[in-house]
Amino acid sequence: MNTEDGSGSGLRAPAPRSANAIPEQQILDAAYQLLLTIGLQRITMADLARQAGVSRATLYRRWHGVHEVLGALTTREWTTLALDAMPEDGSPLGRSELVDGVVRLARGIRVHPLLRRIVELDPEFLTPYLLTRRGTNTNHQLDLLEQALRQAMAEGSVRAGDAELLARSVLLTVWSFTLTGPVFTGSPTGTGAELDRLDEELRLLLDRYLAP
């Protein structure tokens, strides 16, 4: 009796899964574990394929290299934090809620295991996003901030002005507290009493900057 796979067993060989059938989250989860374990510089596409249980060809159909995969991973993680801090649900948002959300976002990113590992082992990964170009995460955070600022302006708790310019100013300020705060306080884990105090100063700074 002839069979599909020619083995004579009568069992049909499983059809290969197309690249699009592999859940992206499966690959990004694998990248997350590898980054925490061995660091970005030592990860290869072969490592990623093995960890995710897919072929290298599947990876290369979606991304050109490890840095692109890590870019997608950080986008996933920071977007989740941003939406948790400042949800896009259309609920009323005043200055107090906006400032609380921004401080919460700064703290969430600063203590995130992914950022701590990148800062510890591969800080150069961050350099292009700080010095030469805006990434997807930056654009998304700016959009969220601008939307929140417009709501708070309409509500009357944030001073009238160019919402886009205010969003940029707020995000630039927040980045310094997120990335450089641990250096100023000698807190390599991104946590501690001194950083809590610094967060309160960030809250005060933003509140007064945005007040009418």
N, C-alpha and C positions, 0 to 999 in steps of 0.2 A: 504493500500500500504506500503510495507516494504521500509525503507530508510537505508542509511549507518549508521546514528547515532542513529536509533531507535526512533527518536522523533516524526515521523509521519508527519513532516513538508515538506518532499520531498526535503530538502536541505542537501547537502553533507557536513559533518563536515570538517573543514579545517584540512589538514594533518599537523602534527607537523613538525616544521623545524628542520633539523639535526643541530648538533653543527657546522658543517663545513659551513652551509648556513648562519650563523650569521656573518656579516662583522666584522673583528677584529677591524677596526677603530671605530666602534660603541661602543665597549667595552672600548677601550683605551680613547675615548673621555669622556666616563662616569667616568673613573678613573681620568682623568685630572680634571674634575669639582669637584669631591669629594676631591681630594688632596688639591685643592685651597680652598675649603670650610671648611673642618674639619681636614685636615692633615693626614699624612700617618698612624700614630699609631692608629687612631680611625676608620680607614676603615676596614670593614670586607668583606668577599666574598658575604655575603648576601646583604650588602650595594651596592656592585658593580653590582650584579645581578639585584637588584631593579632599580638602576639608568640606567642601560643599557637596561632594559626590556627583560632580558633573565633569564633562570633558573640557579641555582647554579651548577647543573650538567653540563650545557654547559660550565661554567667557568672552572670547575675542569677537563674537558676533554682536556683543553688547558694549564692550569697553575696549579701548586700545591698550590699556595697561593697568598696573596696580594703582597708580595715583588716581585714575578715573574712578576705579571701584571705591577707593577711600573717599573720594569727593562725594560720590553717591551716598556712602555710609554716613558721612558727617551731615549731609543735607537731611537725611532721614532723622538723625538724632536731634539736630538743632531745631528742625521744623517741629518735631514733637514737643520739645521744650517750649518753643515760642507759642505754639497753640495752647499749651497748658497754661502758660503765663498770661496770654492775652487772646482768649478765644474769639474766633470769627463768627459769633452767633448773633450779632446784631443787638446784643443787650446794651442798655444805657451805660455809658462809660464817662466818668468824670476824672478830674485831675488826680484825686487820691487813688482811684482804682488803676489808672494808667501808670502812675509812679510805682505803686506796689507791684504791678505786673512786670515793669521793666527791671526793678530790683530783683524780683524773683527769677527772671530770666538770666540776669547777670550771675546770680548765685548758682543757678542750675547748671549753666554751661561751665562755670569755673570749677565746680566739684565733680563734673562728669568724668567717669573713668577714662573715657576716650580722649578727652582733652588733656587730662593729667598725664596719660601715657605718651601722647604726642609731644607735649612739652618736655617730658623727661627724656625721651629717646630721639625724637625726630622733629625738633622745633622748626627746622627749615621748611617743613610742609606748610606752615602757616605764612611764611614770608610773602609769597605772591599775593595773598589775600589782604595783606597789610600794606604792601608797598606798590603793587603794580596793577591790580585789577580787582573788580568787585565780583564775588562769587554768587552762586544761587542763594546761599544762606543770607548774605548781606542784602540782596534785593528783596528777599521775602521779609526779612525783619524790617527793612525800611518801609515796605508796603503796609505791614501790620501797624507800625508806629504812625505812619501818616494817616491811616484810616482812623486809628484811635484818637489821634490829635484833632482831627476834623470833628469827631463826635464830641470831644470834650470842649472844643471851641464853640460848637453849636449849643452845648449845654451851659456855657458861660464860665466854666471853671478854669479854662486855659486861655491865655491872652490871645487876642487876634494876631494873625501873622501868616507867613508862608508856611503851611504845614509840611511841605517837603523839606524846606530849610531847617525847620525845628526838628524834624525826624532825623536828619543827618547829624545835627548837633548833639542830640540826645544819644544816638548810637555811638558816635565817636567818644563821647564821655564814658558811656557804659563799657566800651571796649577796654579803656585804660583800667577801670576797676576790675574787669574780668581777667585780663591777661597779665597786667602788671601789678595788680593788688597783692598777689601772693609774694612777689619779689619785695615789695615795700614793707611787708609785714613779716617776712621770714617764715612764710607758711607754705611749704612745698606741696602740701596736700590740698591747698585751696580752702581750708577750713580753719576755724579757731576763733577765739574771742576777739583778737585784733581785727580780723576780717569782718566779724559781725559789727564791730564799731564802725569800720569803714563803710559797710553797707548802709548804716544809718546816716552817715555823712552823704552818701550818694543819694539817699532818699531826700534828705534836706536840700541838697544842691538842686536836684531836679524839680522839687516842689517849688522852690523859690524862683527858679529859672522860668518855669511855665506859668506861674501865677499871673493873673491879670494885673 
